[in-house]
Each structure stands twice: as C-alpha cells, then as structure tokens.
Amino acid sequence: MVLTPPLLRRIALNALNQETTYKRSLRQKMKRTAMDNDYMIQVLNSCFIDDILDSSKSLCQA
C-alpha cells in the first residue's frame, strides 16, 4: 500500500476530528498539533490505539 500525500492528509484530518479532549476548530487543533509534541501523540493515540482495540472499524474513521 502506497501512502500518497492526499491519503496521509485524510488520515491526519480524521485523527484530528476523532480527538475530543481539545474542543476547538480543526484549524486550531492543527496548529496545536504542530507546536505541541505531547498533543500530537495524544491525537495519534486517539486514532490508532482505539482502532487496534476495536478491529471492526478501519483506521481513523470518525
């Protein structure tokens, strides 16, 4: 499977939409993710860890 830039962007946007601890707009979440590594890890965990535990969903689908 080749991860093209549009596919990576879609995965990142779905991960940001799925993360619910920071109740802000998508644009503000993107900025915070770029500046705060701890928040970036939290976003990735909310996307991938939940999906590994619940294998009935595909990755990062909101």
Phi and psi restraints in degrees (range 20) as a CNS / XPLOR table:
assign (resid 1 and name C) (resid 2 and name N)
       (resid 2 and name CA) (resid 2 and name C) 1.0 -94.9 20.0 2
assign (resid 2 and name N) (resid 2 and name CA)
       (resid 2 and name C) (resid 3 and name N) 1.0 126.8 20.0 2
assign (resid 2 and name C) (resid 3 and name N)
       (resid 3 and name CA) (resid 3 and name C) 1.0 -93.3 20.0 2
assign (resid 3 and name N) (resid 3 and name CA)
       (resid 3 and name C) (resid 4 and name N) 1.0 98.4 20.0 2
assign (resid 3 and name C) (resid 4 and name N)
       (resid 4 and name CA) (resid 4 and name C) 1.0 -80.1 20.0 2
assign (resid 4 and name N) (resid 4 and name CA)
       (resid 4 and name C) (resid 5 and name N) 1.0 159.8 20.0 2
assign (resid 4 and name C) (resid 5 and name N)
       (resid 5 and name CA) (resid 5 and name C) 1.0 -54.2 20.0 2
assign (resid 5 and name N) (resid 5 and name CA)
       (resid 5 and name C) (resid 6 and name N) 1.0 -41.4 20.0 2
assign (resid 5 and name C) (resid 6 and name N)
       (resid 6 and name CA) (resid 6 and name C) 1.0 -64.0 20.0 2
assign (resid 6 and name N) (resid 6 and name CA)
       (resid 6 and name C) (resid 7 and name N) 1.0 -33.7 20.0 2
assign (resid 6 and name C) (resid 7 and name N)
       (resid 7 and name CA) (resid 7 and name C) 1.0 -69.5 20.0 2
assign (resid 7 and name N) (resid 7 and name CA)
       (resid 7 and name C) (resid 8 and name N) 1.0 -42.5 20.0 2
assign (resid 7 and name C) (resid 8 and name N)
       (resid 8 and name CA) (resid 8 and name C) 1.0 -62.4 20.0 2
assign (resid 8 and name N) (resid 8 and name CA)
       (resid 8 and name C) (resid 9 and name N) 1.0 -39.5 20.0 2
assign (resid 8 and name C) (resid 9 and name N)
       (resid 9 and name CA) (resid 9 and name C) 1.0 -62.7 20.0 2
assign (resid 9 and name N) (resid 9 and name CA)
       (resid 9 and name C) (resid 10 and name N) 1.0 -43.1 20.0 2
assign (resid 9 and name C) (resid 10 and name N)
       (resid 10 and name CA) (resid 10 and name C) 1.0 -64.0 20.0 2
assign (resid 10 and name N) (resid 10 and name CA)
       (resid 10 and name C) (resid 11 and name N) 1.0 -40.6 20.0 2
assign (resid 10 and name C) (resid 11 and name N)
       (resid 11 and name CA) (resid 11 and name C) 1.0 -63.8 20.0 2
assign (resid 11 and name N) (resid 11 and name CA)
       (resid 11 and name C) (resid 12 and name N) 1.0 -43.4 20.0 2
assign (resid 11 and name C) (resid 12 and name N)
       (resid 12 and name CA) (resid 12 and name C) 1.0 -64.5 20.0 2
assign (resid 12 and name N) (resid 12 and name CA)
       (resid 12 and name C) (resid 13 and name N) 1.0 -42.8 20.0 2
assign (resid 12 and name C) (resid 13 and name N)
       (resid 13 and name CA) (resid 13 and name C) 1.0 -65.7 20.0 2
assign (resid 13 and name N) (resid 13 and name CA)
       (resid 13 and name C) (resid 14 and name N) 1.0 -39.8 20.0 2
assign (resid 13 and name C) (resid 14 and name N)
       (resid 14 and name CA) (resid 14 and name C) 1.0 -64.7 20.0 2
assign (resid 14 and name N) (resid 14 and name CA)
       (resid 14 and name C) (resid 15 and name N) 1.0 -38.2 20.0 2
assign (resid 14 and name C) (resid 15 and name N)
       (resid 15 and name CA) (resid 15 and name C) 1.0 -64.2 20.0 2
assign (resid 15 and name N) (resid 15 and name CA)
       (resid 15 and name C) (resid 16 and name N) 1.0 -42.3 20.0 2
assign (resid 15 and name C) (resid 16 and name N)
       (resid 16 and name CA) (resid 16 and name C) 1.0 -66.3 20.0 2
assign (resid 16 and name N) (resid 16 and name CA)
       (resid 16 and name C) (resid 17 and name N) 1.0 -38.9 20.0 2
assign (resid 16 and name C) (resid 17 and name N)
       (resid 17 and name CA) (resid 17 and name C) 1.0 -68.2 20.0 2
assign (resid 17 and name N) (resid 17 and name CA)
       (resid 17 and name C) (resid 18 and name N) 1.0 -31.3 20.0 2
assign (resid 17 and name C) (resid 18 and name N)
       (resid 18 and name CA) (resid 18 and name C) 1.0 -77.9 20.0 2
assign (resid 18 and name N) (resid 18 and name CA)
       (resid 18 and name C) (resid 19 and name N) 1.0 -26.8 20.0 2
assign (resid 18 and name C) (resid 19 and name N)
       (resid 19 and name CA) (resid 19 and name C) 1.0 -74.6 20.0 2
assign (resid 19 and name N) (resid 19 and name CA)
       (resid 19 and name C) (resid 20 and name N) 1.0 125.0 20.0 2
assign (resid 19 and name C) (resid 20 and name N)
       (resid 20 and name CA) (resid 20 and name C) 1.0 -118.6 20.0 2
assign (resid 20 and name N) (resid 20 and name CA)
       (resid 20 and name C) (resid 21 and name N) 1.0 2.9 20.0 2
assign (resid 20 and name C) (resid 21 and name N)
       (resid 21 and name CA) (resid 21 and name C) 1.0 -76.9 20.0 2
assign (resid 21 and name N) (resid 21 and name CA)
       (resid 21 and name C) (resid 22 and name N) 1.0 -23.9 20.0 2
assign (resid 21 and name C) (resid 22 and name N)
       (resid 22 and name CA) (resid 22 and name C) 1.0 -110.9 20.0 2
assign (resid 22 and name N) (resid 22 and name CA)
       (resid 22 and name C) (resid 23 and name N) 1.0 98.7 20.0 2
assign (resid 22 and name C) (resid 23 and name N)
       (resid 23 and name CA) (resid 23 and name C) 1.0 -83.0 20.0 2
assign (resid 23 and name N) (resid 23 and name CA)
       (resid 23 and name C) (resid 24 and name N) 1.0 78.7 20.0 2
assign (resid 23 and name C) (resid 24 and name N)
       (resid 24 and name CA) (resid 24 and name C) 1.0 -137.7 20.0 2
assign (resid 24 and name N) (resid 24 and name CA)
       (resid 24 and name C) (resid 25 and name N) 1.0 177.1 20.0 2
assign (resid 24 and name C) (resid 25 and name N)
       (resid 25 and name CA) (resid 25 and name C) 1.0 -70.0 20.0 2
assign (resid 25 and name N) (resid 25 and name CA)
       (resid 25 and name C) (resid 26 and name N) 1.0 163.8 20.0 2
assign (resid 25 and name C) (resid 26 and name N)
       (resid 26 and name CA) (resid 26 and name C) 1.0 -60.6 20.0 2
assign (resid 26 and name N) (resid 26 and name CA)
       (resid 26 and name C) (resid 27 and name N) 1.0 -39.2 20.0 2
assign (resid 26 and name C) (resid 27 and name N)
       (resid 27 and name CA) (resid 27 and name C) 1.0 -62.9 20.0 2
assign (resid 27 and name N) (resid 27 and name CA)
       (resid 27 and name C) (resid 28 and name N) 1.0 -42.6 20.0 2
assign (resid 27 and name C) (resid 28 and name N)
       (resid 28 and name CA) (resid 28 and name C) 1.0 -68.3 20.0 2
assign (resid 28 and name N) (resid 28 and name CA)
       (resid 28 and name C) (resid 29 and name N) 1.0 -36.3 20.0 2
assign (resid 28 and name C) (resid 29 and name N)
       (resid 29 and name CA) (resid 29 and name C) 1.0 -64.3 20.0 2
assign (resid 29 and name N) (resid 29 and name CA)
       (resid 29 and name C) (resid 30 and name N) 1.0 -39.6 20.0 2
assign (resid 29 and name C) (resid 30 and name N)
       (resid 30 and name CA) (resid 30 and name C) 1.0 -62.8 20.0 2
assign (resid 30 and name N) (resid 30 and name CA)
       (resid 30 and name C) (resid 31 and name N) 1.0 -43.0 20.0 2
assign (resid 30 and name C) (resid 31 and name N)
       (resid 31 and name CA) (resid 31 and name C) 1.0 -64.9 20.0 2
assign (resid 31 and name N) (resid 31 and name CA)
       (resid 31 and name C) (resid 32 and name N) 1.0 -44.0 20.0 2
assign (resid 31 and name C) (resid 32 and name N)
       (resid 32 and name CA) (resid 32 and name C) 1.0 -64.7 20.0 2
assign (resid 32 and name N) (resid 32 and name CA)
       (resid 32 and name C) (resid 33 and name N) 1.0 -39.7 20.0 2
assign (resid 32 and name C) (resid 33 and name N)
       (resid 33 and name CA) (resid 33 and name C) 1.0 -62.5 20.0 2
assign (resid 33 and name N) (resid 33 and name CA)
       (resid 33 and name C) (resid 34 and name N) 1.0 -38.0 20.0 2
assign (resid 33 and name C) (resid 34 and name N)
       (resid 34 and name CA) (resid 34 and name C) 1.0 -68.9 20.0 2
assign (resid 34 and name N) (resid 34 and name CA)
       (resid 34 and name C) (resid 35 and name N) 1.0 -29.8 20.0 2
assign (resid 34 and name C) (resid 35 and name N)
       (resid 35 and name CA) (resid 35 and name C) 1.0 -97.9 20.0 2
assign (resid 35 and name N) (resid 35 and name CA)
       (resid 35 and name C) (resid 36 and name N) 1.0 -20.6 20.0 2
assign (resid 35 and name C) (resid 36 and name N)
       (resid 36 and name CA) (resid 36 and name C) 1.0 -124.3 20.0 2
assign (resid 36 and name N) (resid 36 and name CA)
       (resid 36 and name C) (resid 37 and name N) 1.0 106.5 20.0 2
assign (resid 36 and name C) (resid 37 and name N)
       (resid 37 and name CA) (resid 37 and name C) 1.0 -64.3 20.0 2
assign (resid 37 and name N) (resid 37 and name CA)
       (resid 37 and name C) (resid 38 and name N) 1.0 -34.4 20.0 2
assign (resid 37 and name C) (resid 38 and name N)
       (resid 38 and name CA) (resid 38 and name C) 1.0 -64.4 20.0 2
assign (resid 38 and name N) (resid 38 and name CA)
       (resid 38 and name C) (resid 39 and name N) 1.0 -39.8 20.0 2
assign (resid 38 and name C) (resid 39 and name N)
       (resid 39 and name CA) (resid 39 and name C) 1.0 -68.0 20.0 2
assign (resid 39 and name N) (resid 39 and name CA)
       (resid 39 and name C) (resid 40 and name N) 1.0 -36.8 20.0 2
assign (resid 39 and name C) (resid 40 and name N)
       (resid 40 and name CA) (resid 40 and name C) 1.0 -61.1 20.0 2
assign (resid 40 and name N) (resid 40 and name CA)
       (resid 40 and name C) (resid 41 and name N) 1.0 -42.5 20.0 2
assign (resid 40 and name C) (resid 41 and name N)
       (resid 41 and name CA) (resid 41 and name C) 1.0 -64.7 20.0 2
assign (resid 41 and name N) (resid 41 and name CA)
       (resid 41 and name C) (resid 42 and name N) 1.0 -38.9 20.0 2
assign (resid 41 and name C) (resid 42 and name N)
       (resid 42 and name CA) (resid 42 and name C) 1.0 -62.8 20.0 2
assign (resid 42 and name N) (resid 42 and name CA)
       (resid 42 and name C) (resid 43 and name N) 1.0 -41.5 20.0 2
assign (resid 42 and name C) (resid 43 and name N)
       (resid 43 and name CA) (resid 43 and name C) 1.0 -64.0 20.0 2
assign (resid 43 and name N) (resid 43 and name CA)
       (resid 43 and name C) (resid 44 and name N) 1.0 -45.5 20.0 2
assign (resid 43 and name C) (resid 44 and name N)
       (resid 44 and name CA) (resid 44 and name C) 1.0 -64.7 20.0 2
assign (resid 44 and name N) (resid 44 and name CA)
       (resid 44 and name C) (resid 45 and name N) 1.0 -38.2 20.0 2
assign (resid 44 and name C) (resid 45 and name N)
       (resid 45 and name CA) (resid 45 and name C) 1.0 -65.4 20.0 2
assign (resid 45 and name N) (resid 45 and name CA)
       (resid 45 and name C) (resid 46 and name N) 1.0 -39.9 20.0 2
assign (resid 45 and name C) (resid 46 and name N)
       (resid 46 and name CA) (resid 46 and name C) 1.0 -65.2 20.0 2
assign (resid 46 and name N) (resid 46 and name CA)
       (resid 46 and name C) (resid 47 and name N) 1.0 -27.1 20.0 2
assign (resid 46 and name C) (resid 47 and name N)
       (resid 47 and name CA) (resid 47 and name C) 1.0 -85.7 20.0 2
assign (resid 47 and name N) (resid 47 and name CA)
       (resid 47 and name C) (resid 48 and name N) 1.0 -55.0 20.0 2
assign (resid 47 and name C) (resid 48 and name N)
       (resid 48 and name CA) (resid 48 and name C) 1.0 -86.4 20.0 2
assign (resid 48 and name N) (resid 48 and name CA)
       (resid 48 and name C) (resid 49 and name N) 1.0 -39.2 20.0 2
assign (resid 48 and name C) (resid 49 and name N)
       (resid 49 and name CA) (resid 49 and name C) 1.0 -66.6 20.0 2
assign (resid 49 and name N) (resid 49 and name CA)
       (resid 49 and name C) (resid 50 and name N) 1.0 -43.8 20.0 2
assign (resid 49 and name C) (resid 50 and name N)
       (resid 50 and name CA) (resid 50 and name C) 1.0 -61.2 20.0 2
assign (resid 50 and name N) (resid 50 and name CA)
       (resid 50 and name C) (resid 51 and name N) 1.0 -37.9 20.0 2
assign (resid 50 and name C) (resid 51 and name N)
       (resid 51 and name CA) (resid 51 and name C) 1.0 -74.8 20.0 2
assign (resid 51 and name N) (resid 51 and name CA)
       (resid 51 and name C) (resid 52 and name N) 1.0 -28.6 20.0 2
assign (resid 51 and name C) (resid 52 and name N)
       (resid 52 and name CA) (resid 52 and name C) 1.0 -69.8 20.0 2
assign (resid 52 and name N) (resid 52 and name CA)
       (resid 52 and name C) (resid 53 and name N) 1.0 -38.5 20.0 2
assign (resid 52 and name C) (resid 53 and name N)
       (resid 53 and name CA) (resid 53 and name C) 1.0 -71.6 20.0 2
assign (resid 53 and name N) (resid 53 and name CA)
       (resid 53 and name C) (resid 54 and name N) 1.0 -32.5 20.0 2
assign (resid 53 and name C) (resid 54 and name N)
       (resid 54 and name CA) (resid 54 and name C) 1.0 -114.6 20.0 2
assign (resid 54 and name N) (resid 54 and name CA)
       (resid 54 and name C) (resid 55 and name N) 1.0 88.7 20.0 2
assign (resid 54 and name C) (resid 55 and name N)
       (resid 55 and name CA) (resid 55 and name C) 1.0 -75.5 20.0 2
assign (resid 55 and name N) (resid 55 and name CA)
       (resid 55 and name C) (resid 56 and name N) 1.0 -0.9 20.0 2
assign (resid 55 and name C) (resid 56 and name N)
       (resid 56 and name CA) (resid 56 and name C) 1.0 -76.5 20.0 2
assign (resid 56 and name N) (resid 56 and name CA)
       (resid 56 and name C) (resid 57 and name N) 1.0 -18.5 20.0 2
assign (resid 56 and name C) (resid 57 and name N)
       (resid 57 and name CA) (resid 57 and name C) 1.0 -98.5 20.0 2
assign (resid 57 and name N) (resid 57 and name CA)
       (resid 57 and name C) (resid 58 and name N) 1.0 151.0 20.0 2
assign (resid 57 and name C) (resid 58 and name N)
       (resid 58 and name CA) (resid 58 and name C) 1.0 -81.9 20.0 2
assign (resid 58 and name N) (resid 58 and name CA)
       (resid 58 and name C) (resid 59 and name N) 1.0 166.6 20.0 2
assign (resid 58 and name C) (resid 59 and name N)
       (resid 59 and name CA) (resid 59 and name C) 1.0 -63.3 20.0 2
assign (resid 59 and name N) (resid 59 and name CA)
       (resid 59 and name C) (resid 60 and name N) 1.0 131.8 20.0 2
assign (resid 59 and name C) (resid 60 and name N)
       (resid 60 and name CA) (resid 60 and name C) 1.0 59.1 20.0 2
assign (resid 60 and name N) (resid 60 and name CA)
       (resid 60 and name C) (resid 61 and name N) 1.0 33.7 20.0 2
assign (resid 60 and name C) (resid 61 and name N)
       (resid 61 and name CA) (resid 61 and name C) 1.0 -92.5 20.0 2
assign (resid 61 and name N) (resid 61 and name CA)
       (resid 61 and name C) (resid 62 and name N) 1.0 121.3 20.0 2
